[in-house]
Amino acid sequence: MKKTLNKIHDLWKEEHVMYITTSSAVALFILFFQPFSSHNLDSHYNFSHAVAIACIVFFIMFLVRNVCCILRRNNAETQKESFVVFKINVYVIWLLSSVICSLYLFYAELISMSLFLVFKVALICLVPPLILLFNRKMHDLKQNNELLVVQGSLLSHKLDNNDDSSHRFIEFNSMNGDGNFSLLLSKILFVKSADNYVEIHYLEGAQHKMKLMRNTLRNIETEFKGNPQFIRCHRSCIVNINCVAKFDTNCSTHNLTMKGSDQAIPVSRQYVSKIKKAL
């Protein structure tokens, strides 16, 4: 329940406040400039219909963007929304808003239907999608800037921490006594919990390998004490920060990509600041 409420809060924090602000701006524009002025309208009706049009715009933005968000969350392969998909969303918002607002004005008997009326409605309804596009561009620029900072930090970290850890071994012990396993610290990519076992992911040459052992992640974390490059990023995973190739962030999801591996490692919200600081 708490996790669901956090997701709803994140959605409102990300875009929905902007929907309210944009819709309010549309209502104020209609009130002050009265683009649909008619002898049938007094100030009371003008205010009511301005609010109605703003509500239509808000509802269309809310509906289209949330449907897209739900579909994206249900498909793990497309959680990161491409700019092309976003532009399609924006086009759908503009089209639906223009059509529904035009029909509203016509059926509310405010003004006779004409091409000029449709043109004015389409022009007003174009503003919210443009604001969404501008916001997305700014968001992408911010993410790219953060990614460049992280990549720069990674390079700096690797240069500053090029010590004797690349020549030290660590021995992993199996709890059921079926053998021990030794690895160079520098070759370990990450360790992941798998029920009563742990998956030890490492590099052998340039190839990504995995060793399954009977142990707990808590015991492995104890073994890593004294080696600050190994950091927990999730309740089920510990990563070698020196082997991080890329840090991806999108809305409420954060992932690490390790060198030599295409497997996305999740980063929990509580560990994001710790990972960024380490990088």
BAFI-3210 file (N, C-alpha, C; in Angstrom, 3 decimals, decimal comma, padded with zeros to 6 digits):
// residues 279
n [1|2|3|4|5|6|7|8|9|10|11|12|13|14|15|16|17|18|19|20|21|22|23|24|25|26|27|28|29|30|31|32|33|34|35|36|37|38|39|40|41|42|43|44|45|46|47|48|49|50|51|52|53|54|55|56|57|58|59|60|61|62|63|64|65|66|67|68|69|70|71|72|73|74|75|76|77|78|79|80|81|82|83|84|85|86|87|88|89|90|91|92|93|94|95|96|97|98|99|100|101|102|103|104|105|106|107|108|109|110|111|112|113|114|115|116|117|118|119|120|121|122|123|124|125|126|127|128|129|130|131|132|133|134|135|136|137|138|139|140|141|142|143|144|145|146|147|148|149|150|151|152|153|154|155|156|157|158|159|160|161|162|163|164|165|166|167|168|169|170|171|172|173|174|175|176|177|178|179|180|181|182|183|184|185|186|187|188|189|190|191|192|193|194|195|196|197|198|199|200|201|202|203|204|205|206|207|208|209|210|211|212|213|214|215|216|217|218|219|220|221|222|223|224|225|226|227|228|229|230|231|232|233|234|235|236|237|238|239|240|241|242|243|244|245|246|247|248|249|250|251|252|253|254|255|256|257|258|259|260|261|262|263|264|265|266|267|268|269|270|271|272|273|274|275|276|277|278|279]
n.u [000,830|001,916|003,937|002,459|001,189|003,444|004,214|002,040|002,351|004,810|004,082|002,334|004,139|005,910|004,549|001,798|001,186|002,050|000,155|-002,141|-001,324|-000,918|-003,495|-004,905|-003,711|-004,701|-007,429|-007,340|-006,362|-008,496|-010,459|-009,426|-008,814|-010,975|-011,540|-013,687|-015,877|-019,247|-022,615|-024,276|-023,046|-022,491|-020,554|-020,622|-021,242|-019,091|-016,946|-017,641|-017,501|-014,875|-013,572|-014,596|-013,436|-010,749|-010,770|-011,337|-009,004|-007,126|-008,061|-007,712|-004,891|-004,139|-005,348|-004,242|-001,438|-001,260|-002,316|-000,384|001,799|001,031|000,939|003,617|004,823|003,903|005,307|008,390|010,490|010,147|010,289|011,574|010,625|010,617|011,557|010,129|007,769|006,779|006,284|004,205|002,261|001,880|000,858|-001,569|-002,825|-003,139|-004,819|-007,148|-007,944|-008,508|-010,645|-012,638|-013,013|-013,965|-016,361|-017,649|-018,017|-019,726|-022,010|-022,770|-024,038|-022,774|-021,528|-021,598|-020,612|-017,625|-014,905|-013,090|-013,558|-012,781|-010,099|-009,183|-009,654|-007,958|-005,516|-005,331|-005,402|-003,013|-001,058|-000,729|000,415|002,833|004,073|004,440|006,262|008,444|009,041|009,770|012,071|013,757|013,920|015,235|017,671|018,621|018,900|020,848|022,940|023,366|024,141|026,544|028,043|028,145|029,521|031,932|032,722|033,023|035,258|037,183|037,121|038,050|040,630|041,709|041,548|043,204|044,645|046,331|044,256|043,503|045,098|044,472|042,904|039,703|038,075|035,309|033,102|031,221|028,133|027,170|029,356|030,390|032,669|035,097|035,540|037,620|038,413|039,765|039,502|039,109|037,868|035,310|031,970|029,250|027,242|024,481|021,453|019,764|017,301|018,114|020,662|023,546|024,329|027,331|028,692|031,100|034,093|035,710|038,421|037,203|034,655|031,411|030,753|029,054|028,708|027,086|026,404|025,899|024,912|024,482|023,487|024,060|026,223|028,121|028,373|029,615|032,061|033,086|033,858|036,068|036,693|035,908|034,912|032,863|029,499|026,249|023,423|020,852|018,336|018,815|021,253|024,773|027,239|030,282|031,718|033,728|033,399|031,226|029,589|027,621|025,146|021,778|018,842|015,375|012,438|010,977|012,674|015,875|018,923|021,878|024,493|026,826|030,291|031,075|028,731|025,279|023,204|020,742|021,100|019,123|018,599|017,749|015,554|016,461|019,176|020,168|021,376|023,690|025,009|025,431|027,134|029,330|030,124]
n.v [-001,203|001,228|001,465|001,780|004,236|005,868|005,733|007,029|009,546|010,256|010,446|012,661|014,582|014,669|015,351|016,076|018,364|020,287|019,949|021,002|023,676|024,485|024,123|025,995|028,311|028,338|028,757|031,345|032,810|032,614|033,963|036,602|037,432|036,600|034,901|033,588|035,269|036,303|037,495|035,996|035,448|036,298|037,668|035,722|033,280|033,244|032,859|030,327|028,668|029,005|027,752|025,189|024,478|024,521|022,383|020,280|020,262|019,640|017,079|015,585|015,678|014,429|011,871|010,757|010,796|009,256|006,769|006,013|005,888|003,797|001,620|001,564|000,927|-001,643|-003,011|-004,126|-003,825|-001,455|000,676|003,093|005,935|006,750|009,636|009,870|008,424|010,042|012,408|011,508|011,118|013,816|014,869|013,453|014,450|017,171|016,901|015,567|017,409|019,688|018,807|017,974|020,313|022,060|020,788|021,019|023,824|024,196|022,546|023,592|025,783|028,223|029,517|029,655|026,895|026,973|027,183|029,051|029,161|026,570|026,760|028,715|027,365|025,144|026,460|027,520|025,150|024,117|025,136|023,817|021,191|022,139|023,207|020,849|019,556|021,309|021,061|018,353|018,408|019,978|018,301|016,072|017,262|017,855|015,260|014,230|015,892|015,129|012,492|012,860|014,058|011,938|010,000|011,336|011,407|008,686|008,062|009,657|008,496|005,907|006,478|007,686|005,632|003,548|001,293|-001,246|-003,041|-004,345|-006,524|-008,166|-010,965|-012,495|-014,861|-016,884|-018,646|-021,614|-022,397|-024,979|-026,518|-027,345|-026,558|-023,939|-020,630|-018,560|-015,209|-012,459|-009,235|-007,095|-008,270|-008,914|-008,229|-007,883|-009,004|-011,017|-011,694|-014,856|-016,374|-018,887|-018,823|-017,197|-015,231|-014,900|-012,625|-012,163|-011,204|-013,032|-012,876|-011,195|-011,947|-012,295|-014,020|-016,341|-017,524|-019,767|-019,960|-021,462|-019,379|-016,299|-012,936|-011,121|-012,302|-012,196|-009,451|-008,858|-010,106|-008,375|-006,180|-003,505|-003,129|-000,634|-000,258|-001,958|-001,773|-001,740|-001,614|-002,263|-004,117|-006,707|-006,856|-006,280|-004,146|-003,725|-000,755|000,183|-001,099|-000,108|000,876|002,556|004,824|004,920|006,875|007,271|008,902|007,381|005,221|003,663|002,533|000,482|-000,188|-002,643|-003,004|-005,118|-006,510|-006,799|-006,736|-005,107|-003,488|-002,950|000,057|000,923|003,441|004,355|003,994|005,578|008,162|007,413|005,818|007,715|009,441|007,790|007,329]
n.w [000,000|000,857|-001,032|-003,387|-002,880|-002,836|-005,522|-006,740|-005,620|-006,757|-009,457|-009,431|-008,615|-010,752|-013,273|-013,083|-011,602|-013,329|-015,325|-014,115|-013,769|-016,444|-017,537|-015,996|-016,930|-019,543|-019,022|-017,872|-020,041|-021,853|-020,383|-020,167|-022,820|-024,325|-026,721|-027,832|-027,933|-027,757|-028,356|-026,872|-024,548|-021,180|-018,441|-016,433|-017,766|-019,503|-017,742|-016,691|-018,968|-019,701|-017,581|-018,005|-020,480|-019,736|-017,923|-019,663|-021,217|-019,202|-018,401|-020,764|-021,100|-018,691|-018,993|-021,419|-020,920|-018,549|-019,300|-021,141|-019,398|-017,668|-019,468|-020,137|-017,697|-017,360|-019,201|-019,088|-020,877|-022,170|-020,422|-020,368|-021,839|-025,233|-027,215|-029,559|-029,071|-027,052|-028,516|-030,134|-028,179|-027,443|-029,816|-029,964|-027,661|-028,399|-030,674|-029,660|-027,673|-029,219|-030,856|-028,963|-027,432|-029,441|-030,152|-027,720|-027,479|-029,611|-029,065|-026,677|-027,460|-027,748|-029,797|-033,352|-035,394|-037,232|-039,612|-038,764|-036,017|-035,263|-035,929|-034,090|-031,685|-032,023|-032,073|-029,480|-028,028|-028,756|-027,166|-024,511|-025,321|-026,454|-024,211|-022,766|-024,473|-024,310|-021,578|-021,526|-023,132|-021,527|-019,326|-020,463|-021,161|-018,611|-017,566|-019,329|-018,669|-015,993|-016,456|-017,858|-015,846|-014,006|-015,537|-015,885|-013,216|-012,798|-014,424|-013,155|-010,646|-011,191|-012,017|-009,741|-007,919|-008,580|-007,256|-005,258|-005,123|-007,397|-007,481|-005,429|-003,857|-003,078|-001,062|-001,453|000,568|000,631|002,198|002,391|002,154|-000,334|-001,616|-002,075|-003,490|-005,265|-006,201|-008,090|-006,722|-008,458|-010,617|-009,955|-010,648|-009,678|-006,885|-006,389|-004,711|-004,514|-003,509|-001,289|-002,108|-003,609|-006,445|-008,002|-009,993|-012,449|-014,287|-016,767|-018,459|-021,135|-020,891|-019,430|-016,529|-014,284|-010,985|-008,894|-005,495|-002,266|000,070|001,944|001,205|003,182|004,543|002,508|002,216|004,609|004,148|002,282|003,704|004,351|001,787|000,062|-002,496|-002,999|-002,891|-001,540|-003,590|-003,733|-001,998|-002,702|-003,953|-004,437|-005,680|-007,601|-007,549|-009,119|-011,479|-012,769|-015,656|-016,626|-015,438|-015,223|-015,130|-014,792|-014,412|-011,728|-011,631|-011,345|-012,649|-012,949|-015,235|-015,817|-016,736|-019,466|-019,232|-020,051|-018,374|-016,496|-013,445|-010,686|-008,760|-005,595|-004,206|-001,703|-001,844|-003,859|-003,523|-002,167|-004,056|-006,113|-004,772|-004,349|-006,955]
ca.u [000,000|002,818|004,645|001,511|001,029|004,673|004,170|001,066|002,981|005,834|003,404|001,893|005,311|006,579|003,867|000,404|001,113|002,196|-001,138|-003,035|-000,830|-001,169|-004,948|-005,286|-003,256|-005,668|-008,654|-007,067|-006,237|-009,847|-011,168|-008,911|-008,824|-012,300|-011,469|-014,969|-016,885|-020,534|-023,675|-024,973|-022,247|-022,190|-019,321|-020,786|-021,114|-017,728|-016,107|-017,994|-017,008|-013,406|-013,212|-014,930|-012,410|-009,526|-010,960|-011,206|-007,574|-006,475|-008,475|-007,075|-003,476|-004,077|-005,737|-003,287|-000,134|-001,318|-002,482|000,953|002,647|000,610|001,403|005,074|005,180|003,577|006,263|009,716|011,436|009,927|010,035|012,088|009,823|011,395|011,056|009,145|006,505|006,309|005,719|002,906|001,382|001,595|-000,026|-002,889|-003,391|-003,565|-005,946|-008,340|-008,349|-009,100|-011,942|-013,612|-013,331|-014,793|-017,700|-018,250|-018,476|-020,859|-023,199|-023,194|-024,736|-022,091|-021,126|-021,833|-019,436|-016,994|-013,494|-012,348|-013,699|-011,917|-008,721|-008,873|-009,593|-006,737|-004,372|-005,275|-005,090|-001,633|-000,159|-000,333|001,406|004,128|004,659|004,898|007,471|009,516|009,387|010,483|013,404|014,529|014,158|016,262|018,940|019,056|019,354|022,109|023,962|023,671|024,863|027,917|028,706|028,410|030,568|033,172|033,084|033,499|036,625|038,020|037,189|038,900|042,016|042,152|041,531|043,960|045,584|046,686|043,066|043,407|045,944|044,050|041,875|038,756|037,623|033,908|032,882|029,863|027,595|026,928|030,650|030,670|033,857|035,296|035,706|038,458|038,369|040,359|038,502|038,852|037,099|033,928|031,056|028,228|026,746|023,026|020,770|018,857|016,726|019,122|021,940|023,974|024,948|028,543|028,936|032,485|034,669|036,802|038,838|036,214|033,343|030,638|030,488|028,266|028,897|026,022|026,906|024,994|025,348|023,547|024,065|024,568|027,560|029,004|028,622|030,609|033,340|033,547|034,246|037,448|036,796|034,831|034,368|031,674|028,420|024,895|022,592|019,490|018,282|019,216|022,418|025,959|027,986|031,635|031,536|034,774|033,010|030,011|029,798|026,623|024,081|020,582|017,723|014,185|011,311|011,219|013,512|017,307|019,606|023,300|024,978|028,203|031,096|031,101|027,431|024,137|022,153|020,451|021,075|018,248|019,073|016,621|015,503|017,226|020,611|020,533|022,335|024,935|025,654|025,904|028,277|030,460|030,580]
ca.v [000,000|002,379|001,545|002,328|005,658|006,543|005,851|008,081|010,820|010,556|010,880|014,048|015,444|014,750|016,028|016,468|019,758|021,078|019,890|021,967|025,016|024,749|024,267|027,275|029,357|028,341|029,405|032,787|033,384|032,733|034,995|037,944|037,786|036,249|034,559|033,044|036,249|036,230|038,239|035,070|035,224|037,329|037,361|034,481|032,167|033,262|032,226|028,904|027,934|029,027|026,685|023,918|024,186|024,193|021,030|019,348|020,190|018,902|015,679|014,935|015,485|013,433|010,561|010,250|010,555|008,173|005,508|005,706|005,534|002,470|000,647|001,498|000,237|-003,051|-003,597|-003,802|-003,523|-000,104|001,582|004,411|006,433|007,422|010,961|009,679|008,054|011,238|013,322|010,946|011,485|015,246|015,059|012,929|015,427|018,352|016,537|015,311|018,662|020,566|018,257|017,974|021,708|022,600|020,212|021,606|025,184|024,112|021,974|024,477|026,879|029,479|030,161|028,770|026,171|027,482|026,850|030,018|028,724|025,391|027,244|029,363|026,325|024,361|027,297|027,576|023,801|023,786|025,644|022,786|020,245|022,800|023,287|019,489|019,312|022,120|020,435|017,100|018,773|020,416|017,097|015,282|017,973|017,674|013,876|014,093|016,582|014,269|011,329|013,292|014,253|010,610|009,369|012,012|010,945|007,303|008,104|010,213|007,500|004,802|006,958|007,962|004,421|002,495|000,836|-002,663|-003,898|-005,135|-007,706|-008,883|-011,980|-012,741|-016,245|-017,085|-019,956|-022,142|-022,825|-026,425|-027,183|-027,962|-025,969|-022,499|-019,989|-017,365|-014,289|-011,145|-008,223|-006,244|-009,007|-009,096|-007,191|-007,698|-010,211|-010,888|-012,710|-015,749|-017,214|-019,326|-018,800|-015,911|-015,284|-014,086|-012,273|-011,712|-011,214|-013,961|-012,260|-010,170|-012,589|-012,230|-015,343|-016,340|-018,680|-019,874|-020,549|-021,499|-018,369|-015,169|-011,650|-010,488|-012,847|-011,672|-008,050|-008,880|-010,440|-007,219|-005,077|-003,117|-002,884|000,355|-000,226|-002,810|-001,005|-002,258|-000,701|-002,788|-005,110|-008,013|-006,754|-005,489|-003,922|-003,176|000,573|000,401|-001,777|000,506|001,509|003,600|005,009|005,409|007,270|007,657|009,065|006,809|004,035|003,907|001,288|000,493|-001,130|-002,981|-003,258|-006,521|-007,131|-006,000|-006,908|-003,879|-003,686|-001,922|000,839|001,343|004,865|004,676|003,900|006,421|009,209|006,745|005,414|008,925|009,959|006,876|007,497]
ca.w [000,000|000,935|-002,315|-004,354|-002,573|-003,262|-006,981|-007,059|-005,249|-007,764|-010,685|-009,251|-008,519|-012,038|-014,372|-012,901|-011,161|-014,547|-016,021|-013,456|-014,074|-017,866|-017,720|-015,400|-017,854|-020,655|-018,525|-017,722|-021,386|-022,410|-019,625|-020,432|-024,241|-024,837|-028,144|-028,285|-027,516|-028,462|-027,667|-025,977|-023,354|-020,210|-017,709|-015,686|-018,699|-020,025|-016,710|-016,603|-020,130|-019,649|-016,644|-018,636|-021,490|-018,994|-017,380|-020,791|-021,535|-018,120|-018,435|-021,914|-020,767|-017,621|-019,507|-022,409|-020,318|-017,575|-020,042|-021,658|-018,256|-017,202|-020,460|-020,059|-016,448|-017,515|-020,128|-018,538|-021,935|-022,695|-019,301|-020,710|-022,953|-026,273|-027,569|-030,639|-028,406|-026,359|-029,513|-030,523|-027,060|-027,534|-030,969|-029,575|-026,711|-029,158|-031,538|-028,841|-027,023|-030,234|-031,283|-027,868|-027,088|-030,526|-029,996|-026,512|-027,799|-030,540|-028,429|-025,592|-028,144|-027,480|-031,048|-034,494|-035,833|-038,454|-039,711|-037,958|-034,635|-035,092|-035,988|-032,810|-030,648|-032,259|-031,715|-028,015|-027,529|-029,109|-026,128|-023,539|-025,851|-026,611|-022,870|-022,459|-025,261|-023,720|-020,299|-021,810|-023,605|-020,369|-018,517|-021,148|-021,015|-017,226|-017,427|-020,059|-017,878|-014,848|-016,955|-018,146|-014,554|-013,440|-016,333|-015,524|-011,873|-012,938|-014,937|-012,100|-009,574|-011,631|-012,037|-008,365|-007,101|-009,257|-006,235|-005,283|-005,036|-008,624|-007,332|-004,233|-004,030|-001,995|-001,110|-001,099|001,165|000,499|003,492|002,389|002,082|-001,634|-002,229|-002,008|-004,793|-005,126|-007,338|-007,960|-006,396|-009,622|-011,620|-009,490|-011,128|-008,642|-006,217|-006,343|-003,901|-005,245|-002,458|-000,324|-002,798|-004,159|-007,774|-008,074|-011,388|-012,573|-015,636|-017,062|-019,711|-021,477|-020,835|-018,189|-015,976|-013,056|-010,110|-007,899|-004,265|-001,112|001,039|002,049|000,806|004,408|004,776|001,458|002,537|005,683|003,525|001,502|004,586|004,090|000,341|-000,134|-003,856|-003,041|-002,266|-001,749|-004,363|-003,654|-000,917|-003,226|-004,825|-004,095|-006,926|-007,578|-008,112|-010,117|-012,714|-013,302|-016,965|-016,880|-014,440|-015,905|-014,269|-015,550|-013,488|-010,409|-011,749|-011,463|-012,983|-013,253|-016,232|-015,491|-017,924|-019,853|-018,986|-020,496|-017,369|-015,744|-011,991|-010,095|-007,621|-004,764|-003,909|-000,504|-002,111|-005,000|-003,125|-001,803|-005,315|-006,779|-004,017|-004,595|-008,330]
c.u [000,871|003,553|003,748|001,318|002,264|004,700|003,221|001,663|004,031|005,211|002,953|003,084|005,948|005,839|002,525|000,223|001,229|000,888|-002,098|-002,631|-001,144|-002,652|-005,443|-004,883|-004,199|-006,950|-008,467|-006,960|-007,624|-010,626|-010,724|-009,058|-010,138|-012,291|-012,770|-016,111|-018,123|-021,573|-024,452|-024,273|-022,183|-020,962|-019,412|-020,590|-019,695|-016,771|-016,366|-017,402|-015,490|-012,903|-013,481|-013,875|-011,090|-009,596|-010,820|-009,734|-006,827|-006,795|-007,800|-005,597|-003,310|-004,327|-004,668|-001,953|-000,160|-001,533|-001,132|001,878|002,326|001,091|002,912|005,519|004,899|004,535|007,663|010,702|011,286|009,632|010,533|011,399|010,691|010,753|010,007|007,778|005,916|005,675|004,363|001,868|000,925|000,636|-001,452|-003,583|-003,932|-004,810|-007,225|-008,851|-009,054|-010,495|-012,984|-013,998|-014,209|-016,226|-018,409|-018,814|-019,705|-022,116|-023,664|-023,908|-024,124|-021,843|-021,322|-020,515|-018,917|-015,531|-012,649|-012,397|-012,765|-010,442|-008,312|-008,741|-008,296|-005,498|-004,211|-004,861|-003,673|-000,652|000,230|000,645|002,791|004,847|005,193|006,195|008,669|009,989|010,180|011,916|014,305|014,883|015,260|017,634|019,510|019,597|020,693|023,254|024,372|024,486|026,321|028,709|029,087|029,540|031,924|033,671|033,632|034,945|037,589|038,227|038,125|040,373|042,561|042,268|042,222|045,068|045,813|045,482|042,910|044,224|045,551|042,901|040,909|038,234|036,179|033,726|031,425|029,391|027,329|028,212|030,977|031,844|033,890|035,600|036,471|038,420|039,200|039,262|038,112|037,999|035,631|033,079|030,000|027,845|025,262|022,419|019,810|018,315|017,807|020,523|022,315|024,588|026,158|028,855|030,327|032,929|035,780|037,308|037,896|034,794|032,723|030,307|029,682|028,498|027,812|026,560|025,847|025,531|024,281|024,265|024,643|025,991|028,562|029,356|029,659|031,999|033,932|033,989|035,738|037,722|035,668|034,255|033,127|030,568|027,080|024,071|021,119|019,489|018,773|020,505|023,510|026,786|029,412|031,593|032,577|034,414|031,728|030,340|028,842|025,596|022,899|019,512|016,570|012,988|011,666|012,101|014,963|017,986|021,090|023,587|026,457|028,987|031,178|029,791|026,325|022,965|021,978|020,337|020,211|018,913|017,851|016,723|016,397|018,739|021,072|021,596|023,695|025,720|026,226|027,134|029,517|031,016|031,321]
c.v [001,262|002,587|002,159|003,823|006,457|006,744|006,963|009,447|011,233|011,058|012,325|014,997|015,665|015,615|016,650|017,891|020,687|021,067|020,925|023,396|025,404|024,969|025,588|028,439|029,475|029,064|030,911|033,484|033,622|033,844|036,408|038,362|037,447|035,938|034,006|033,981|036,150|037,018|037,348|034,907|036,450|036,878|036,035|033,268|032,088|032,578|030,715|028,103|027,956|027,914|025,318|023,510|023,815|022,777|019,975|019,145|019,374|017,409|014,936|014,682|014,377|012,024|009,978|009,893|009,400|006,822|005,061|005,235|004,135|001,385|000,468|000,748|-001,251|-003,776|-003,193|-003,381|-002,099|000,883|002,984|004,888|007,176|008,760|010,867|009,340|009,258|012,229|012,827|011,260|012,929|015,532|014,594|013,898|016,643|018,047|016,347|016,587|019,582|020,100|018,390|019,394|022,355|022,091|020,783|022,995|025,151|023,632|022,783|025,712|028,251|030,257|029,172|028,148|026,751|027,066|027,791|029,646|027,541|025,799|027,883|028,346|025,527|025,139|027,371|026,217|023,352|024,184|024,563|021,740|020,862|022,923|021,917|019,163|020,059|021,492|019,145|017,381|019,173|019,228|016,242|015,933|017,800|016,271|013,660|014,752|015,738|013,052|011,677|013,494|012,914|009,916|009,998|011,569|009,523|007,262|008,600|009,199|006,357|005,206|007,138|006,699|003,243|002,001|-000,662|-003,582|-004,772|-006,418|-008,534|-009,837|-011,958|-014,163|-016,332|-018,511|-020,366|-022,688|-024,329|-027,215|-027,833|-027,288|-024,466|-021,950|-018,689|-016,532|-013,053|-010,129|-007,398|-006,930|-009,194|-007,917|-006,873|-009,048|-010,019|-012,031|-013,514|-016,778|-017,585|-019,369|-017,360|-016,161|-014,348|-013,849|-011,662|-011,768|-012,250|-013,597|-011,106|-010,704|-012,491|-013,648|-015,218|-017,647|-018,661|-020,585|-020,488|-020,537|-017,283|-013,886|-010,914|-010,979|-012,300|-010,224|-007,934|-009,175|-009,248|-006,044|-004,787|-002,882|-001,935|000,423|-001,104|-002,158|-001,670|-001,206|-001,078|-003,823|-006,478|-007,963|-005,847|-005,352|-003,444|-001,838|000,886|-000,219|-001,210|001,211|002,669|003,614|005,657|005,763|007,736|007,672|008,457|005,569|004,430|002,569|001,529|-000,526|-001,362|-003,270|-004,766|-007,239|-006,202|-006,116|-005,627|-004,206|-002,595|-001,226|001,315|002,827|005,232|004,642|004,825|007,443|008,604|006,339|006,632|009,484|009,108|007,034|008,815]
c.w [000,000|-000,377|-003,381|-004,151|-002,993|-004,760|-007,402|-006,755|-006,279|-009,055|-010,581|-009,230|-009,878|-013,055|-014,022|-012,380|-012,372|-015,357|-015,444|-013,815|-015,519|-018,131|-017,146|-016,300|-019,052|-020,237|-018,399|-019,073|-021,999|-021,704|-020,015|-021,893|-024,950|-026,337|-028,708|-027,892|-028,385|-027,663|-026,710|-024,634|-022,450|-019,418|-016,956|-016,592|-019,263|-019,044|-016,662|-017,749|-020,219|-018,726|-017,270|-019,664|-020,813|-018,416|-018,471|-021,137|-020,478|-018,207|-019,590|-021,637|-019,733|-018,164|-020,427|-021,755|-019,309|-018,226|-020,584|-020,544|-017,736|-018,156|-020,379|-018,806|-016,542|-018,441|-019,702|-019,610|-022,442|-021,582|-019,576|-021,977|-023,967|-026,620|-028,675|-030,055|-027,689|-027,342|-030,014|-029,450|-027,165|-028,688|-030,647|-028,620|-027,461|-029,991|-030,729|-028,180|-028,014|-030,619|-030,181|-027,462|-028,157|-030,412|-028,772|-026,812|-028,702|-029,822|-027,226|-026,129|-027,824|-028,763|-032,171|-034,949|-037,144|-038,450|-038,848|-036,474|-034,348|-035,073|-034,658|-031,689|-030,781|-031,832|-030,193|-027,441|-027,891|-028,011|-025,111|-024,095|-026,038|-025,267|-022,446|-023,197|-024,676|-022,409|-020,508|-022,276|-022,441|-019,471|-019,126|-021,030|-019,609|-017,008|-018,120|-019,293|-016,666|-015,279|-017,252|-016,858|-013,934|-014,190|-016,050|-014,161|-011,908|-013,405|-013,871|-010,982|-009,938|-011,648|-010,624|-007,515|-007,775|-008,312|-006,338|-005,179|-006,265|-008,523|-006,115|-004,530|-002,848|-002,170|-000,612|-000,600|001,028|001,840|003,541|002,146|000,761|-002,354|-002,082|-003,393|-004,590|-006,393|-007,042|-007,669|-007,619|-010,684|-011,232|-009,975|-010,069|-008,052|-005,966|-005,542|-004,772|-004,260|-001,429|-000,925|-003,144|-005,536|-007,762|-009,548|-011,514|-014,037|-015,700|-018,446|-020,006|-021,372|-019,449|-017,744|-014,690|-012,294|-009,038|-006,670|-003,165|-000,049|001,089|001,662|002,008|004,714|003,763|001,740|003,657|005,130|002,785|002,385|004,416|002,619|-000,056|-001,534|-004,009|-002,206|-002,558|-002,493|-004,291|-002,540|-001,385|-004,032|-004,248|-005,375|-006,633|-008,300|-009,187|-011,471|-013,311|-014,613|-017,185|-015,760|-015,144|-014,889|-015,133|-014,622|-012,138|-010,457|-011,959|-011,698|-013,225|-014,334|-015,962|-016,765|-018,190|-019,665|-019,471|-019,530|-016,563|-014,255|-011,372|-008,915|-006,848|-004,453|-002,724|-000,736|-003,235|-004,622|-002,789|-003,043|-006,030|-006,095|-004,279|-005,998|-008,499]
res [m|k|k|t|l|n|k|i|h|d|l|w|k|e|e|h|v|m|y|i|t|t|s|s|a|v|a|l|f|i|l|f|f|q|p|f|s|s|h|n|l|d|s|h|y|n|f|s|h|a|v|a|i|a|c|i|v|f|f|i|m|f|l|v|r|n|v|c|c|i|l|r|r|n|n|a|e|t|q|k|e|s|f|v|v|f|k|i|n|v|y|v|i|w|l|l|s|s|v|i|c|s|l|y|l|f|y|a|e|l|i|s|m|s|l|f|l|v|f|k|v|a|l|i|c|l|v|p|p|l|i|l|l|f|n|r|k|m|h|d|l|k|q|n|n|e|l|l|v|v|q|g|s|l|l|s|h|k|l|d|n|n|d|d|s|s|h|r|f|i|e|f|n|s|m|n|g|d|g|n|f|s|l|l|l|s|k|i|l|f|v|k|s|a|d|n|y|v|e|i|h|y|l|e|g|a|q|h|k|m|k|l|m|r|n|t|l|r|n|i|e|t|e|f|k|g|n|p|q|f|i|r|c|h|r|s|c|i|v|n|i|n|c|v|a|k|f|d|t|n|c|s|t|h|n|l|t|m|k|g|s|d|q|a|i|p|v|s|r|q|y|v|s|k|i|k|k|a|l]
***
